[in-house]
C-alpha cells in the first residue's frame, strides 16, 4: 500500500467513526430533550418517551459493539496514519 493511500485511509478511519458516534449521540440527545420538555421520562432501552420514571442505561451497555468498534477503528486509523507518515518516500 502506498504511503499516500495509507495516510488517507488512516485519516478516514480515524475521523469517520467518531463523527458517526457523535451523530448518533446527538440525535438521541435531541429525542431525550424533547421528551423531557414534554414532562416525560426517556426509556433508554426501548428508545421511547414514557410517563413513568425510567432508569438510565449507558450507551456502552446498550450498544457495546458500536462504541468499542468505533473506538477500535479510530485506533486502527491512527496507527495507519502514523505508519503512512513515518514511511520514507522511495
N, C-alpha and C positions, 0 to 999 in steps of 0.2 A: 504494500500500500504506500502510495507516495506521501511525502511529508505534508503537502498542501491538503490532500484529501483527508489524511489522518487528523489534521488540525481542525478542518471544517466539520467533520463528523463528530469529533470530540466536543467541539463547542456546541453543536446542536444537541448532543446527548447531555451536556452539562446544563443547558438553559431550558430546553423544552419540557422535561419532566417537572421542573419547578413551576413553570408557567401553567402547566396542566393542573397541578395540585392547588396552586393559588386560585385558579379559575373555579375549580370545583368548590373550594372552601368559600369563596365569596358568593357564589350562587346559593350555597346552603345558608350562609350567614344572612343573606337578604331574605330568605324564606323564614328564618328564625326570627328576625327583627319584625317582619310583617305580622307574624303570629303573636309576638309579644305586644305589639302595638294594638292588636285586637283583643287584648287581655286573655290570650290563650296560653297554653303550655306546649312547647315543642317536644314531640316524641322523636328522639334521635334515631331510634331503631327502625320505626316504620316510616319516618320522614313526613309526618303529617302533624297538623295542629290539633291538640286535644283540649278538652275543658278541665281535665284534672291534672294535677302536677305529675311530671314525668321525671325519672332520673336522667342525669347527664351521662352519656356514653361517649367516651372519646373516640376520635377518628381512627386511632390506631387499633381499637378493638372492633370497630365496625368494618373497616377496610384495610386489614394489615398488608395485603398484597399490593394495594395501591400505594400506600405510604412507603413501605420498605422497598418495593420495586422501583418507585420513582427516585428514592434516595440512592439506591444501588446503581441505577442508570446514570445519575449525576456523578457519582464517584467514578464510574467507568469512563464517562466523558471527560472528567478532569484528568484521569490517567492518560487517556488517548491524546488529549490536548498537550499535556506535558511532554509526552514522547514525541509528538509531532513538532513541538517547538525545540526539543533537545537534539533531535537527529540532525546531523550536518548535511548541507547540500552536497550533491555528488557532482 
